[in-house]
Amino acid sequence: MKKEFGLSLFLPPLRGKIQAGYNHPYFLKAISDCHRLINERKTEVLLEGRNRVAVVVLPRADGTKAAIVIKEFHSIGVNRLKNVFLPGKAFKSWQGACALVERGIETPPPVAYLEKRKGLFLEQSFFLAERIIGFQEIRFLFRQLPSSELRQLLAALSQYLSFCHKQGILHHDLSDGNILVRKDERGEFRFYFVDTNRIKVKRRIGLLKRIKNLIRLGIPPEFQRFFLEQYLGTGQVKGFLWFWYRINKIAYTQFVELKKKLRLRKLSRKLKIQ
């Protein structure tokens, strides 16, 4: 039987799961209204957009305090209809984070998820995880590190991603903003996956799919071949595999640029109307 993470959680009208270490009255009382928690003046808001991300300090069972990141998901339009038939993002975030923990892949430790449904429709959705400190998004290091250190980072990252893929982990939003990194006391790079709602667990991931999964990473063009060589563990990338990586990379880059243009055009129209 597959191991289940967490305990069932029922805080009417919210349902979900919680890790056993946080299942105590003080913590449960605090998270019984996550929407109110996020909107308190003292709350540190990390991201304000379609989804909101905030940090709150909540009591542990032993009387100490824990910094907890709460992500509030909002479903609109087609996504609201999808959630009638498919699991919500908070539940998928929980599942993804637990799958990583189970396989020894680092991620902010999942604490709980909570959902409120009205009939078939998902009205509220929250995912809670412990806050980790001392890490930054990998995108900043791609831009800041000198060539010699960047090569070390890319070598370590390639080995990390190869391990994740071999464990059956496929992150469908494997972008610079969803990998956190820092150096540990031994000077080695450590990586954390975030935004775990788009993680899928596969029995086996084919080579072409694995290579295609790498294209969202903003690796500087002059280091892309080196990165792929390190990922494949070969001294030289075969012609077709390099072509496959580059053609998918170019297509994705053009798609992103198109989305940006459409977004700017939409914003421009709104400003004209106002």
C-alpha positions as CSV (number, residue, x, y, z in Angstrom):
1,M,0.0,0.0,0.0
2,K,1.3,3.5,-0.9
3,K,2.4,5.6,2.1
4,E,0.1,8.5,2.8
5,F,1.7,11.7,4.1
6,G,-0.1,13.8,6.8
7,L,-3.3,13.5,8.8
8,S,-6.8,14.3,7.6
9,L,-7.8,17.8,8.6
10,F,-11.3,19.2,9.0
11,L,-11.8,22.8,10.1
12,P,-15.3,23.5,8.9
13,P,-15.9,24.6,6.2
14,L,-12.3,23.7,5.3
15,R,-10.9,20.3,4.6
16,G,-7.4,19.0,3.8
17,K,-4.3,17.4,5.4
18,I,-1.7,18.4,7.9
19,Q,1.7,17.0,9.0
20,A,1.4,15.4,12.4
21,G,4.0,17.8,14.0
22,Y,1.7,20.7,13.4
23,N,-1.6,19.0,14.4
24,H,-2.2,20.8,17.7
25,P,-4.9,23.2,18.9
26,Y,-3.0,26.5,18.8
27,F,-1.8,25.9,15.3
28,L,-5.2,24.7,14.1
29,K,-6.9,27.7,15.5
30,A,-4.5,30.0,13.8
31,I,-5.0,28.5,10.3
32,S,-8.8,28.1,10.6
33,D,-9.0,31.4,8.6
34,C,-6.0,31.6,6.3
35,H,-7.6,34.4,4.3
36,R,-7.8,36.6,7.3
37,L,-4.2,35.8,8.3
38,I,-2.9,36.8,4.9
39,N,-4.8,40.1,5.0
40,E,-3.6,41.2,8.4
41,R,-1.5,44.4,8.4
42,K,1.5,42.7,10.1
43,T,1.6,39.9,7.5
44,E,4.6,40.0,5.2
45,V,3.3,39.6,1.6
46,L,5.9,38.0,-0.7
47,L,3.8,37.9,-3.9
48,E,0.7,39.8,-4.9
49,G,-1.0,38.7,-8.1
50,R,-3.4,36.0,-9.4
51,N,-2.2,34.0,-6.4
52,R,-1.0,35.5,-3.1
53,V,1.9,34.3,-1.1
54,A,2.6,35.5,2.4
55,V,4.6,34.7,5.5
56,V,3.1,34.4,9.0
57,V,4.6,33.4,12.3
58,L,2.6,30.7,14.1
59,P,3.0,28.6,17.3
60,R,4.5,25.2,17.3
61,A,3.4,22.4,19.7
62,D,6.5,23.0,21.9
63,G,5.7,26.7,22.4
64,T,8.3,28.0,19.9
65,K,7.3,29.9,16.7
66,A,7.5,28.9,13.1
67,A,7.6,31.0,10.0
68,I,5.0,29.6,7.6
69,V,4.5,30.5,4.0
70,I,0.9,30.5,2.9
71,K,0.0,30.4,-0.7
72,E,-3.6,31.3,-1.6
73,F,-4.8,30.1,-5.0
74,H,-7.5,31.8,-6.9
75,S,-9.4,30.0,-9.7
76,I,-11.1,32.1,-12.4
77,G,-12.7,31.4,-15.8
78,V,-11.8,28.0,-17.3
79,N,-9.7,27.0,-14.3
80,R,-12.8,27.4,-12.0
81,L,-14.6,24.9,-14.2
82,K,-11.5,22.6,-14.3
83,N,-11.6,22.4,-10.5
84,V,-15.0,20.8,-10.6
85,F,-13.5,17.7,-12.2
86,L,-9.8,17.9,-11.3
87,P,-7.9,18.4,-8.0
88,G,-7.2,22.0,-6.9
89,K,-3.8,23.5,-6.9
90,A,-3.4,23.4,-3.1
91,F,-4.0,19.7,-3.1
92,K,-1.6,19.2,-6.0
93,S,1.1,21.4,-4.2
94,W,0.7,19.1,-1.2
95,Q,1.0,16.0,-3.3
96,G,4.0,17.3,-5.2
97,A,5.9,18.4,-2.1
98,C,5.2,15.1,-0.4
99,A,6.5,13.2,-3.5
100,L,9.7,15.2,-3.3
101,V,10.2,14.5,0.4
102,E,9.5,10.8,-0.1
103,R,12.3,10.7,-2.7
104,G,14.9,12.7,-0.8
105,I,14.6,15.8,-3.0
106,E,14.6,19.0,-1.1
107,T,11.7,21.4,-1.0
108,P,10.3,23.7,1.7
109,P,8.7,21.1,4.2
110,P,5.0,20.9,3.5
111,V,2.8,21.7,6.5
112,A,-0.8,21.5,5.4
113,Y,-3.3,22.2,2.6
114,L,-6.9,23.4,3.1
115,E,-9.8,23.7,0.6
116,K,-13.3,25.0,0.8
117,R,-15.9,23.9,-1.7
118,K,-19.4,25.2,-2.3
119,G,-21.2,22.5,-4.1
120,L,-18.9,21.4,-6.8
121,F,-16.9,24.6,-7.0
122,L,-13.7,25.3,-5.2
123,E,-14.0,28.6,-3.3
124,Q,-10.9,28.8,-1.2
125,S,-7.6,27.0,-1.5
126,F,-4.4,27.3,0.6
127,F,-1.1,25.5,0.7
128,L,1.2,25.9,3.8
129,A,4.9,25.1,4.0
130,E,7.8,26.0,6.3
131,R,9.8,29.1,5.2
132,I,13.4,28.4,4.3
133,I,16.0,31.1,4.6
134,G,19.4,31.8,3.0
135,F,18.3,30.7,-0.5
136,Q,17.7,32.8,-3.6
137,E,16.1,32.1,-7.0
138,I,18.7,30.5,-9.3
139,R,18.0,33.2,-12.0
140,F,20.1,35.7,-10.1
141,L,23.2,33.5,-10.0
142,F,22.8,32.9,-13.8
143,R,23.3,36.6,-14.2
144,Q,25.8,37.4,-11.4
145,L,28.4,34.6,-11.2
146,P,31.7,34.8,-13.1
147,S,32.3,32.1,-15.7
148,S,34.3,29.7,-13.5
149,E,31.7,29.7,-10.7
150,L,28.8,29.5,-13.2
151,R,30.3,26.3,-14.6
152,Q,30.4,24.9,-11.1
153,L,26.8,25.8,-10.5
154,L,25.6,24.4,-13.9
155,A,27.5,21.1,-13.2
156,A,25.9,20.7,-9.8
157,L,22.4,21.7,-11.2
158,S,22.7,19.3,-14.1
159,Q,23.5,16.4,-11.7
160,Y,20.6,17.4,-9.4
161,L,18.1,17.5,-12.2
162,S,19.3,14.2,-13.6
163,F,18.8,12.7,-10.2
164,C,15.3,14.2,-10.0
165,H,14.4,12.8,-13.4
166,K,15.7,9.4,-12.6
167,Q,13.5,9.4,-9.5
168,G,10.5,10.0,-11.8
169,I,10.0,13.6,-10.9
170,L,8.9,15.9,-13.7
171,H,8.4,19.5,-12.8
172,H,6.2,21.0,-15.6
173,D,7.3,24.6,-14.6
174,L,11.0,24.0,-14.3
175,S,11.9,27.7,-14.5
176,D,14.5,29.9,-12.9
177,G,12.0,31.2,-10.3
178,N,11.1,27.7,-9.1
179,I,14.6,26.5,-8.2
180,L,16.1,28.0,-5.0
181,V,19.8,27.7,-4.4
182,R,22.5,28.4,-1.8
183,K,26.0,27.2,-0.9
184,D,26.3,25.0,2.2
185,E,29.1,25.0,4.8
186,R,31.2,22.8,2.6
187,G,30.8,25.2,-0.4
188,E,28.5,22.9,-2.3
189,F,25.4,24.1,-4.0
190,R,22.1,23.0,-2.6
191,F,18.8,23.2,-4.6
192,Y,15.2,23.4,-3.5
193,F,12.1,22.9,-5.8
194,V,9.2,25.3,-5.2
195,D,5.8,25.8,-6.9
196,T,5.1,22.1,-6.4
197,N,1.6,22.0,-7.8
198,R,3.0,21.3,-11.3
199,I,5.1,18.3,-10.3
200,K,4.2,14.9,-11.8
201,V,5.5,11.6,-10.7
202,K,6.3,9.2,-13.6
203,R,7.4,5.6,-13.6
204,R,9.9,6.4,-16.3
205,I,10.8,9.6,-18.2
206,G,12.1,9.2,-21.7
207,L,15.3,11.0,-22.7
208,L,13.7,13.4,-25.2
209,K,11.1,14.4,-22.6
210,R,13.8,14.9,-20.0
211,I,15.8,17.2,-22.3
212,K,12.7,19.2,-23.3
213,N,12.0,19.6,-19.6
214,L,15.2,21.7,-19.3
215,I,14.3,24.4,-21.8
216,R,12.6,26.9,-19.4
217,L,15.8,27.4,-17.5
218,G,17.4,30.7,-18.5
219,I,20.9,29.4,-18.9
220,P,23.1,31.9,-20.8
221,P,23.4,30.8,-24.4
222,E,27.2,30.3,-24.3
223,F,26.8,27.8,-21.5
224,Q,23.9,25.8,-22.8
225,R,25.9,23.1,-24.6
226,F,28.1,22.7,-21.5
227,F,25.0,22.3,-19.3
228,L,23.5,19.7,-21.5
229,E,26.8,17.8,-21.7
230,Q,26.9,17.8,-17.9
231,Y,23.3,16.6,-17.7
232,L,23.9,13.7,-20.1
233,G,27.2,12.9,-18.6
234,T,29.0,12.9,-21.9
235,G,32.0,14.7,-23.2
236,Q,30.1,15.8,-26.3
237,V,26.4,16.1,-27.1
238,K,25.3,14.1,-30.1
239,G,24.0,16.2,-33.0
240,F,20.3,15.2,-32.7
241,L,20.1,15.7,-28.9
242,W,21.6,19.2,-29.3
243,F,19.2,20.0,-32.1
244,W,16.3,18.7,-30.0
245,Y,17.3,20.9,-27.1
246,R,17.9,24.0,-29.3
247,I,14.7,23.8,-31.4
248,N,12.5,23.4,-28.3
249,K,14.4,26.2,-26.6
250,I,13.8,28.5,-29.5
251,A,10.2,27.6,-29.8
252,Y,9.6,28.2,-26.1
253,T,11.5,31.5,-26.1
254,Q,9.4,32.7,-29.0
255,F,6.2,31.6,-27.2
256,V,7.2,33.6,-24.1
257,E,8.0,36.7,-26.2
258,L,4.6,36.4,-27.9
259,K,2.8,36.2,-24.5
260,K,4.7,39.3,-23.4
261,K,3.6,41.3,-26.4
262,L,0.0,40.2,-26.0
263,R,0.0,41.1,-22.3
264,L,1.5,44.6,-23.1
265,R,-1.1,45.1,-25.9
266,K,-3.9,44.2,-23.5
267,L,-2.5,46.5,-20.8
268,S,-2.2,49.3,-23.3
269,R,-5.9,48.9,-24.3
270,K,-7.0,49.1,-20.7
271,L,-5.0,52.3,-20.2
272,K,-6.6,53.9,-23.3
273,I,-10.1,53.0,-22.0
274,Q,-9.4,54.5,-18.6
